[in-house]
Amino acid sequence: MRGIAQTLATQREAMERVVAEQVADPEPIEETLAEAPIPTGAKGEDRSNLISGVGCAMSAHMKALVDIAYHLEIQVGRFWDPNS
């Protein structure tokens, strides 16, 4: 679980960068991610808290990815739609 938490931390950094650079209204995605902090994965961390935190973070990442994809779809649609 500690390894998964570390991987999630790396993913989170990349997502936050993409959101900051490419999403016109980043606030909803930023809120989703902020509500599910990444567990530290420290050796003394309670196992149930680690498992719960990893699960919440994974769910937040999936929601953020869907929201990012939706935003990009809208942007591409505007690019290709001559009426926009």
N, C-alpha and C positions, 0 to 999 in steps of 0.2 A: 504494500500500500504506500510505503514511503516513496518508492520509485514512481508510482503513478502520480502522487502529489507533486513530485519534482517535474514530471513531464507536463502536468497541467499548468504549473507555474511558467514553464517555457511557452506553452501554447497561449496562456493568458497575455503574456508580454506581446506576442505577435498579434493577437486579436486586438489588443488595445491600440497598437500602432496602426493597424488597418482602419479601425474605427475612427481614430483621430484624423487620419489622412484622407479617407475616402468616403466617409458617411456624412451627408449633409446635416442630419439631425442625430447626433450621436448620443444624446442624453438617455433615451430609453435603453439602449444597449449598455451604456455605461452603468446605469442603475441595476440592470439585470446582473452584470458581473460583480458590482459592488455588494449586492445582497448575498453573494455566495463566495466568500473569501476562500482562497486556497489554503488548506491545512499546511502547517509547516513541515509535518512529517518528522519532527524531532523524536529522538529515541524515547523520551519520557512521555510523549503525548499518549493520552488514553486511546486505546485501539478503537473503541466504539465511536469516539469523536472523530478520529481519523477516517474511519469508514464512512460515517455520515457526511463529513465535510467533503470527501472525495466525490461521493454521490451527488451532493448538491452542486459542487463545482462542475461536474460533468454535465449535469442537466442545464446549468447556466450557459456552458459553452455551446451546447447543442442549440439552445434558443438563440444565442447571439449569432451563431453561424447562419441559422435560418433568417434572422433579421438582416444580416449583412447581405445574404443572397437576394432577399427581396428588394433591398435598397439598390443593389447593382442591377437587378432586372428592370426596375423603374428607370434608372439612369440610362441603360441601354435602349429601353423603349423610347425614351425622349430623344435620344440620338438618332434613332431610325425613323421616328414618326415626324413627317414634315409639318404636321399641324400643331406640334408642341412649341 
